[in-house]
């Protein structure tokens, strides 16, 4: 179709069409183009884990750019980029007595490092079988104090992985370790180990994930940001990705 017929079809003048074609882009358009490239680079740098909130922080810290979250979200959507995962809600369950008292009582505050540690285990599916990742989170710094990846769920997964952080951090007697009511923490071996190393064991109420909210929040991010849509092909690849995430990204 000729330009003349196209202009007649859309009911616009030819002069108006040529003025639009020859018009230079506005400063806002140029700014959005440059900003989109920076946001895209940050998004792929963190493997799709960063949404508008964390991209906003990195833009301010690394590039000295103050950009609103709404604008960042709009530019992400325009490029078809969406953060991994989705929000899920827990279902309330009836509480029950626990083997050890709940000393945390949902007070997630510590004055100094190595005062309170949280602990939990997550499943990592692969095409070669299941892996189990056990992680310690320090309540004060919210960093990963130690982790272990094994192919079993025996209590040795928990006990063996405690050796390194206890030797490296050298916490004082009375270190508080909070866990759920998994069998790895309620057995006699973990009980004897806690007495031998003089740490205090606290446990969540049964069916109440809010008592261990630090670990629930961590594993929510962990599963959203590291686990692919399909299981890992090999266990070795899963281990490499988990170690890279915990050591080079999360901490």
Residue, then its C-alpha position, 0 to 999 in steps of 0.5 A: x500500500x502506498x503512503x498516500x492510501x495508508x494515510x487516507x485509511x488511517x485518516x491522517x495527513x501525509x505531512x503529519x506522517x512525515x513529521x512523525x517519522x522524522x521526529x527525533x525521540x524524546x529524552x524520556x524515550x532515550x532515557x528508558x532505552x538506556x535504563x532498560x539495558x542496565x536493568x536487563x543486565x542486572x536481571x540476567x546477572x542475578x539469573x532472574x532472581x532480582x525483582x524491582x525491589x532489589x534491582x532498585x537497590x543495585x541501581x542506587x548502589x552500583x550506578x547512582x541512579x534513583x529509579x522508582x520501583x513502578x518504573x523498573x517493573x514497567x520496563x521489566x514487563x516491557x522486555x518480557x522479564x519476570x522474577x522467578x517463582x510465586x508467592x505461597x501461603x501457609x495453611x494453619x494447623x493445630x499446634x501440639x507439644x514439642x520435645x524441647x521448649x520453644x525458646x524463640x517464641x517468634x522473637x527473631x532478634x539477636x544482639x550479636x553473631x553466634x548467639x542464635x542459629x536457625x536450622x532446617x532441611x530442604x529437598x532438591x530433586x534431580x533426575x538421578x535422585x533426591x538431594x537434601x540440603x541442610x542449612x544454618x542461618x545466623x539470626x543476627x547477620x542472616x548469613x549462611x553459617x554452614x550448609x551440607x548437601x547429602x543423598x540421605x536424611x539420616x541424623x548424621x546429615x545434621x550432626x556432621x555439618x555442625x562440626x565445621x561451624x562450631x570449630x570455625x565460629x567457636x560460639x560461647x556455651x549456651x548457643x541457641x539452635x532452633x529447629x523444627x520437629x524433624x526426626x533428625x533433631x528429636x533423636x538421642x544422637x542430636x540430644x547427646x551432641x547438644x549436651x556435649x557441646x553445651x548448646x541449647x536446643x529450641x524447637x518450633x511448635x508442631x505444624x507452625x512454620x511461623x516459629x521457624x520463619x527465618x528458615x522458611x523465608x530463606x528456603x522460599x528464596x532458595x527454591x524460587x531462585x535456584x531450583x529450575x522449573x524441571x529437576x536438575x539433570x545430575x546431582x553434581x550440577x545441582x551441588x555446583x549450583x547450590x554451592x555457587x548460590x550460597x557462597x557467591x550470591x546469598x552471603 
